[in-house]
Amino acid sequence: MAFELSAFKVINRFKPHILMILLQICVASVYFLTEDSFNQGLNPHIYVTYRHAAGSLMMFPFAYFLERKIRPKLTLAVFLEIFLLSLLGVSLALNLYFASMKYVHPTFMTAVVNTIPCMTFIIAVVFRLEIVDVRSPRGIAKILGTLASLVGVMVIAFYKGPAVPSLKGAPIHLGTNSVHENWLKGSILTVASCILWSSFYIMQAFTLKKYPAKLSISAWMNCIGAAQSAVYTIIVQPKAAAWSTTSGIDLWCIIYSVS
């Protein structure tokens, strides 16, 4: 009994850390599921549209009922800011990000996406939104942490070690027929999407000060981002047949990424 209580205390103490690790595992698995789904014919831009359309349907009820007493009036200026946020953080960033999956491996994408905090910090310093005192331990820690993170990501992304064979008894085997033939193009798309995400995070902080209803902003961004992505997809993929999901993994991939 004492052991169970001790274990419960340890789990409760490190609950945020455990949840963060589980979240990263779930996010990483999305990349491999989406790559397999793309290999089977799902268009990346259609995936982004469906994903955020489903996300908006899920978020609007929570936003309406949970924030009806604290939600301020949505002015035209705030709506235009949310429109721009959707463009940066949803339609542009995600369409570029998942389009790059045709050219680079998910391992590279997972590594590069970890540079977003570093890019956000650098952009904030450049625009004087973040003040770094190089004479204080905190300022030095920020600089060293940013450099260490960038070096670590570069090592993971560019170092090519020996191949590790997959386990024969693994319960799930994803397809491996993807063709990564333009590494430079894929890298540019991935890095561009990360820069857009960093800009999105900085701008989002300003918008939340004017419109402090997080669930409502999230619901609107999902809805507007889905509409923006749909318009872009119709331009680049005018065939109506492309909008149909041809395999079960497509549907589960969309549902899993939303949840």
Salt bridges, closest charged atoms under 4 A:
GLU35 OE2 - HIS180 NE2 3.27
GLU81 OE2 - LYS210 NZ 2.46
GLU130 OE2 - LYS142 NZ 2.39
ASP133 OD1 - ARG135 NE 3.60
